[in-house]
C-alpha cells in the first residue's frame, strides 16, 4: 500500500493498482502493523546493534551494504523508511540517505571517480559542487571540464575523453535556470561508458530522472521533502544494483550518516509535500508573471514561462515547476541598488536555502561563478516563493522596487 514497498528479495516494487502522488506520499513508508496504534513510524536511535551470535555477526558483516544492521552507521528502520519514500518519488530502486545536500553531491562523484579520471560538469552547477570539483577533486587528480549547460549532445561529444567517467547534470541550473536536454546528454554518456548523475532538487516529482536516462539522482532533502527549514539531509537514488553498491560503499567508507530524528522529520514533511509543491508552483508563477511586467525587470529566469529559452525542453520533460526562479534587473542598476531592494523587503528573508514554507530573496549575479557561459545582462536576484498570501508578497516586492532609482 506504500509509496515504496519491497518484495521477498528486497527489491523495490510499485503499487498495484497505481495510486496518485499525494496518496502515495500519505501512505508510503508506514509500517503495516501500527506501533500502539500510532499512525507514524517511531524513531529508531542507536549506535550498538546486538547480534544473536558471533557466527551471525560475521555473516551479517559481509552483507553490510544490504539492510542488515550490525552498527548504527548502517542506518535503521527510520532511515530505511525515508530511503524507500525517496526512491519511490524519484522512480529508482535504491536510495542512500546522507547528512546534507552537499554530501549527496560528493558521495556519488567520489564513488565513480578516482585519480586520473575526468568529469564533465555544467557551468551552471550548484556553487559548492563546483567548489568541490575545483578544490578537493582537483587535488586528488580528478580533472573537471565545465561545459555550457544548454549545449547539444553533438556539441558536447568532443569534450568526452577516454577517461571521462562522469557526466554531471543540473537542470534547471543553479541561479541561472538553464534547462538541459537530459535524454540526449545521458544517451551520449551511456554510449561513451560514463555514469550520468543529476541534481534533481528543483525537479523533485516534476522530473523523473531514470525515465530520462540518468543513472544517479541527487536530492537536497533539506528543501521540499523537509519543507520546514529545520533539517539538513540529502539523498542519492539509483536504479541498478551495481550503482547502489558503489554509492552505498562510498558513503560507508567516508562515514556518512544522517540523524534518525532528521529522517523522521523528513518523513513527516513528505506527507504534505504534494500540496506544498502545487501551491508554491502556482504562487511562484503568479509572482513571476507580475515581475515580468515591471519596467525595472529585464527578464525572468523561469523555464515554465513561454518566453524562457528553456521552455520547450521543460514542457517536453517536466510535469510542473517549483517555487524557485531568478529575476534579472535592467542593466542600469548597480549591486548597491539591488542590495537596497533586497534589504527593504519585509516578507522575504535573505537566505541561501529554499523549499521551505517561507519566502526568500538572494542576490545572485553577475558575481556567480561561471567560466564558459554568457554573463547575465544585469544584476539578478533569486526568489523562493513560500506559503504566504501571493497578494502580500507582490505588495512587498512593489514597495521594494520603489527603492530603485528612476
C-alpha positions as CSV (number, residue, x, y, z in Angstrom):
1,X,0.0,0.0,0.0
2,X,3.0,2.3,0.4
3,X,4.8,4.7,-1.9
4,X,7.6,2.2,-1.9
5,X,7.5,-1.4,-0.7
6,X,9.9,-4.3,-1.0
7,X,9.3,-7.9,-2.1
8,X,10.8,-11.0,-0.5
9,X,14.1,-10.5,-2.3
10,X,14.3,-6.9,-1.0
11,X,13.7,-5.3,-4.4
12,X,11.5,-2.1,-4.6
13,X,8.1,-2.8,-6.1
14,X,5.4,-0.3,-7.1
15,X,1.8,-0.1,-6.0
16,X,-0.9,-2.2,-7.7
17,X,-3.1,-0.6,-8.7
18,X,-1.1,2.6,-9.2
19,X,-2.1,5.3,-6.8
20,X,-1.8,9.1,-7.2
21,X,1.3,11.0,-5.9
22,X,-0.5,12.6,-2.9
23,X,-2.0,9.3,-1.8
24,X,1.4,7.6,-2.1
25,X,3.1,10.3,0.0
26,X,0.4,10.0,2.6
27,X,0.6,6.2,2.9
28,X,4.1,5.4,1.9
29,X,6.8,4.1,4.2
30,X,4.3,3.5,7.0
31,X,4.6,0.1,8.8
32,X,1.8,-2.4,8.1
33,X,1.5,-3.0,11.9
34,X,0.9,0.1,13.9
35,X,3.0,0.7,17.0
36,X,0.4,1.1,19.8
37,X,-2.0,2.3,17.1
38,X,0.0,5.5,16.2
39,X,-0.1,6.4,12.5
40,X,3.6,7.5,12.2
41,X,6.5,5.1,12.5
42,X,8.7,5.5,15.6
43,X,12.2,6.9,15.6
44,X,14.9,4.3,16.0
45,X,18.0,5.7,17.5
46,X,21.2,3.8,18.4
47,X,24.8,3.0,17.7
48,X,25.2,-0.5,19.1
49,X,23.3,-3.3,17.4
50,X,23.4,-6.6,19.2
51,X,23.9,-9.8,17.2
52,X,22.4,-13.2,18.1
53,X,25.8,-15.0,17.8
54,X,29.4,-14.5,16.7
55,X,28.7,-16.5,13.6
56,X,25.8,-14.3,12.7
57,X,27.9,-11.2,13.3
58,X,30.5,-12.4,10.8
59,X,27.9,-13.4,8.3
60,X,26.0,-10.1,8.6
61,X,29.2,-8.1,8.4
62,X,29.7,-9.5,4.9
63,X,26.3,-8.0,3.9
64,X,26.9,-4.5,5.3
65,X,25.7,-2.8,2.1
66,X,22.4,-4.6,2.4
67,X,19.8,-3.9,5.1
68,X,21.5,-6.0,7.7
69,X,22.2,-3.9,10.8
70,X,25.5,-4.6,12.6
71,X,26.2,-1.0,13.7
72,X,24.2,2.3,13.8
73,X,26.0,3.9,10.9
74,X,24.4,1.5,8.6
75,X,21.0,3.1,9.4
76,X,17.9,1.6,10.8
77,X,14.2,1.3,10.2
78,X,13.7,5.1,10.3
79,X,16.4,5.6,7.6
80,X,15.1,2.8,5.5
81,X,11.5,4.2,5.6
82,X,12.8,7.5,4.2
83,X,15.0,5.8,1.7
84,X,12.1,3.9,0.3
85,X,9.9,7.0,0.3
86,X,12.5,9.0,-1.7
87,X,13.3,6.1,-4.1
88,X,9.6,5.9,-4.9
89,X,9.4,9.7,-5.6
90,X,12.5,9.5,-7.8
91,X,11.4,6.4,-9.7
92,X,14.5,4.4,-8.5
93,X,15.1,1.2,-6.7
94,X,17.7,2.0,-4.0
95,X,18.4,5.2,-2.1
96,X,21.1,6.2,0.3
97,X,20.4,9.0,2.9
98,X,23.3,11.3,3.9
99,X,23.5,14.2,6.2
100,X,23.4,17.2,3.8
101,X,22.6,18.0,0.2
102,X,26.3,18.7,-0.5
103,X,27.1,15.2,0.9
104,X,24.6,13.9,-1.7
105,X,26.6,15.6,-4.4
106,X,30.0,14.5,-3.1
107,X,29.2,10.8,-2.4
108,X,28.3,9.7,-6.0
109,X,31.1,11.9,-7.5
110,X,33.7,10.2,-5.3
111,X,32.0,6.8,-5.8
112,X,32.6,6.8,-9.5
113,X,35.7,9.0,-9.9
114,X,39.3,8.3,-8.9
115,X,42.8,9.9,-9.6
116,X,43.3,10.2,-13.3
117,X,39.6,10.3,-14.2
118,X,37.8,13.1,-16.0
119,X,34.4,14.7,-15.1
120,X,32.1,16.9,-17.2
121,X,30.0,19.4,-15.2
122,X,27.7,22.2,-16.4
123,X,28.9,25.7,-15.9
124,X,25.6,26.4,-14.1
125,X,26.1,23.8,-11.3
126,X,25.4,24.5,-7.6
127,X,28.3,26.6,-6.3
128,X,29.5,24.1,-3.6
129,X,29.5,21.3,-6.3
130,X,31.7,23.5,-8.4
131,X,34.0,24.2,-5.5
132,X,34.3,20.5,-4.8
133,X,35.4,19.9,-8.4
134,X,37.8,22.8,-8.5
135,X,39.2,22.1,-5.0
136,X,39.4,18.6,-3.4
137,X,38.7,16.7,-6.6
138,X,41.4,18.6,-8.5
139,X,43.8,18.0,-5.6
140,X,43.1,14.2,-5.8
141,X,44.0,14.2,-9.5
142,X,40.4,14.3,-10.9
143,X,40.1,16.8,-13.7
144,X,36.8,18.6,-14.4
145,X,35.7,20.3,-17.6
146,X,32.9,22.8,-17.3
147,X,30.5,22.9,-20.3
148,X,27.9,25.3,-21.4
149,X,24.7,23.9,-19.9
150,X,22.4,24.3,-22.9
151,X,24.9,22.6,-25.2
152,X,23.6,19.8,-27.5
153,X,24.9,16.3,-27.3
154,X,26.6,16.7,-30.7
155,X,28.5,19.8,-29.4
156,X,29.4,18.1,-26.1
157,X,30.6,14.9,-27.7
158,X,34.2,16.2,-28.4
159,X,34.6,17.0,-24.7
160,X,34.4,13.4,-23.8
161,X,37.7,11.7,-23.3
162,X,38.8,8.1,-22.9
163,X,39.0,8.7,-19.1
164,X,35.7,10.6,-18.8
165,X,33.8,8.6,-16.1
166,X,31.0,11.0,-15.0
167,X,28.6,13.3,-16.8
168,X,27.1,15.6,-14.2
169,X,23.9,17.5,-14.9
170,X,21.8,20.0,-13.1
171,X,18.5,21.0,-14.8
172,X,17.5,23.8,-14.3
173,X,20.8,25.2,-13.4
174,X,21.5,26.8,-10.1
175,X,20.8,30.6,-10.1
176,X,20.5,30.9,-13.9
177,X,17.9,28.1,-14.5
178,X,19.1,26.7,-17.9
179,X,17.2,23.6,-18.9
180,X,19.4,20.7,-20.2
181,X,18.4,18.2,-22.8
182,X,18.8,15.4,-20.4
183,X,17.7,12.4,-22.6
184,X,20.1,13.4,-25.3
185,X,23.0,14.0,-22.9
186,X,22.5,10.8,-20.9
187,X,22.3,8.8,-24.2
188,X,25.7,10.2,-25.1
189,X,27.1,9.3,-21.7
190,X,25.9,5.7,-22.0
191,X,27.5,5.4,-25.4
192,X,30.8,6.7,-24.0
193,X,30.7,4.4,-20.9
194,X,30.2,7.3,-18.4
195,X,27.9,7.4,-15.5
196,X,25.3,10.2,-15.7
197,X,24.1,11.9,-12.5
198,X,21.8,14.8,-12.0
199,X,21.0,17.2,-9.2
200,X,17.2,16.9,-9.3
201,X,16.3,19.0,-6.3
202,X,14.4,21.6,-8.4
203,X,12.6,18.9,-10.3
204,X,11.5,16.7,-7.4
205,X,8.3,14.9,-8.5
206,X,8.1,17.0,-11.7
207,X,11.1,15.3,-13.4
208,X,11.6,11.6,-13.4
209,X,15.4,11.2,-13.8
210,X,15.6,7.5,-14.6
211,X,12.9,7.7,-17.2
212,X,15.1,10.3,-19.0
213,X,18.2,8.1,-18.9
214,X,20.0,9.2,-15.7
215,X,22.0,6.6,-13.7
216,X,22.0,8.6,-10.4
217,X,19.7,11.2,-8.9
218,X,20.7,13.7,-6.2
219,X,18.3,15.4,-3.9
220,X,18.8,18.0,-1.1
221,X,16.0,16.7,1.1
222,X,16.7,19.9,3.2
223,X,14.4,21.6,0.6
224,X,11.0,20.3,-0.3
225,X,10.9,17.0,1.5
226,X,11.8,18.6,4.8
227,X,9.7,21.6,3.9
228,X,10.0,23.5,7.2
229,X,13.6,24.8,7.1
230,X,14.6,22.9,10.1
231,X,16.7,19.9,8.9
232,X,19.7,19.1,6.7
233,X,19.6,15.9,4.7
234,X,20.5,14.6,1.2
235,X,19.7,11.5,-0.8
236,X,21.4,9.6,-3.7
237,X,19.0,7.4,-5.6
238,X,19.9,4.8,-8.3
239,X,18.1,2.1,-10.3
240,X,20.8,-0.6,-10.7
241,X,22.3,-2.9,-8.0
242,X,25.9,-2.1,-9.2
243,X,25.4,1.6,-8.8
244,X,23.7,1.1,-5.4
245,X,26.7,-0.9,-4.1
246,X,29.1,1.8,-5.4
247,X,27.2,4.6,-3.8
248,X,26.5,2.8,-0.5
249,X,30.1,1.7,-0.3
250,X,31.4,5.2,-0.8
251,X,29.0,6.6,1.8
252,X,30.0,3.9,4.3
253,X,33.8,4.4,3.6
254,X,33.5,8.1,4.3
255,X,31.4,7.7,7.4
256,X,28.3,9.4,6.1
257,X,25.4,9.1,8.4
258,X,22.1,11.0,8.9
259,X,20.3,11.6,12.2
260,X,17.3,9.3,12.6
261,X,15.5,12.3,14.1
262,X,16.0,14.3,10.9
263,X,14.9,11.3,8.8
264,X,11.7,11.1,10.9
265,X,11.1,14.9,10.3
266,X,11.7,14.4,6.6
267,X,9.1,11.6,6.5
268,X,6.7,14.0,8.3
269,X,7.5,16.7,5.8
270,X,6.9,14.4,2.8
271,X,3.3,13.8,3.9
272,X,2.4,17.3,3.0
273,X,4.8,17.8,0.1
274,X,2.2,17.3,-2.7
275,X,0.0,20.2,-1.6
276,X,3.0,22.4,-0.9
277,X,4.5,21.8,-4.3
278,X,1.2,22.5,-6.0
279,X,0.6,25.7,-4.1
280,X,4.2,27.0,-4.4
281,X,4.3,26.3,-8.1
282,X,1.2,28.4,-8.8
283,X,2.2,31.1,-6.4
284,X,5.7,31.4,-8.0
285,X,4.2,31.6,-11.5
286,X,1.9,34.4,-10.4
287,X,4.7,36.4,-8.8
288,X,7.0,35.7,-11.8
289,X,4.4,37.0,-14.3
290,X,3.8,40.1,-12.2
291,X,7.5,40.8,-12.1
292,X,7.8,40.2,-15.8
293,X,5.6,43.2,-16.5
294,X,7.6,45.6,-14.3
295,X,9.8,48.2,-16.0
296,X,12.7,47.6,-13.5
297,X,13.0,44.0,-14.7
298,X,15.0,42.9,-17.8
299,X,13.9,39.2,-17.8
300,X,12.6,36.4,-15.6
301,X,14.6,33.1,-15.4
302,X,11.8,30.6,-15.1
303,X,11.5,27.7,-17.6
304,X,7.7,27.3,-17.1
305,X,7.2,30.7,-18.7
306,X,6.8,30.6,-22.5
307,X,9.3,33.4,-23.0
308,X,12.1,31.4,-21.3
309,X,14.8,29.9,-23.6
310,X,14.4,26.5,-22.0
311,X,10.6,26.4,-22.1
312,X,10.3,23.9,-24.9
313,X,12.5,21.3,-23.3
314,X,10.9,21.9,-19.9
315,X,7.5,21.4,-21.4
316,X,8.6,18.2,-23.0
317,X,10.3,16.6,-20.0
318,X,8.7,18.1,-16.8
319,X,5.2,17.8,-15.4
320,X,5.4,21.0,-13.4
321,X,7.7,23.6,-11.8
322,X,8.8,24.5,-8.3
323,X,9.0,27.7,-6.3
324,X,12.4,28.9,-7.3
325,X,13.3,31.3,-10.1
326,X,15.5,34.2,-11.0
327,X,14.9,37.9,-11.7
328,X,17.4,39.8,-13.9
329,X,17.2,43.6,-13.5
330,X,17.8,46.3,-16.1
331,X,21.5,46.8,-16.7
332,X,21.3,50.4,-15.3
333,X,21.0,49.1,-11.7
334,X,24.1,48.6,-9.6
335,X,24.8,45.9,-7.0
336,X,24.2,48.6,-4.3
337,X,20.8,49.2,-5.8
338,X,19.9,45.5,-5.7
339,X,21.2,45.1,-2.2
340,X,19.0,48.1,-1.1
341,X,16.0,46.4,-2.8
342,X,16.5,43.1,-1.1
343,X,17.3,44.7,2.3
344,X,14.0,46.6,2.1
345,X,11.8,43.5,1.7
346,X,9.7,42.6,4.7
347,X,8.3,39.2,3.9
348,X,11.4,37.8,2.1
349,X,14.2,36.6,4.2
350,X,17.8,36.8,3.0
351,X,18.9,33.1,3.0
352,X,20.7,30.6,0.8
353,X,18.3,27.7,1.1
354,X,14.8,27.2,-0.4
355,X,11.9,24.8,-0.5
356,X,10.6,25.8,2.9
357,X,7.4,27.5,3.9
358,X,8.9,31.0,4.0
359,X,9.8,33.2,1.0
360,X,13.5,34.1,0.4
361,X,15.4,36.5,-1.7
362,X,19.1,36.2,-2.5
363,X,21.3,38.5,-4.8
364,X,22.9,36.1,-7.3
365,X,24.5,37.8,-10.2
366,X,26.5,38.7,-12.1
367,X,29.1,37.7,-9.5
368,X,28.2,34.0,-9.6
369,X,31.0,31.7,-10.8
370,X,30.9,30.9,-14.5
371,X,33.7,30.1,-16.9
372,X,32.1,29.3,-20.3
373,X,28.6,30.7,-20.1
374,X,27.5,34.1,-21.2
375,X,27.2,36.5,-18.3
376,X,23.8,37.8,-17.3
377,X,22.9,41.2,-18.7
378,X,22.3,42.8,-15.3
379,X,22.1,42.2,-11.6
380,X,20.0,39.3,-10.5
381,X,18.0,38.1,-7.5
382,X,16.9,34.5,-6.9
383,X,13.5,34.3,-5.3
384,X,11.9,31.4,-3.5
385,X,8.1,31.7,-3.0
386,X,6.8,30.3,0.2
387,X,3.3,29.7,1.6
388,X,2.4,33.4,2.3
389,X,-0.6,35.0,0.5
390,X,0.5,35.9,-3.0
391,X,-1.0,39.4,-2.8
392,X,1.1,40.2,0.3
393,X,4.3,39.0,-1.4
394,X,3.5,41.1,-4.5
395,X,2.8,44.2,-2.3
396,X,6.1,43.6,-0.6
397,X,8.0,43.4,-3.9
398,X,6.3,46.5,-5.1
399,X,7.4,48.6,-2.1
400,X,10.9,47.2,-2.5
401,X,11.1,48.1,-6.2
402,X,10.1,51.6,-5.3
403,X,13.5,52.0,-3.7
404,X,15.3,51.6,-7.0
405,X,16.4,54.8,-8.8
406,X,14.1,56.0,-11.6
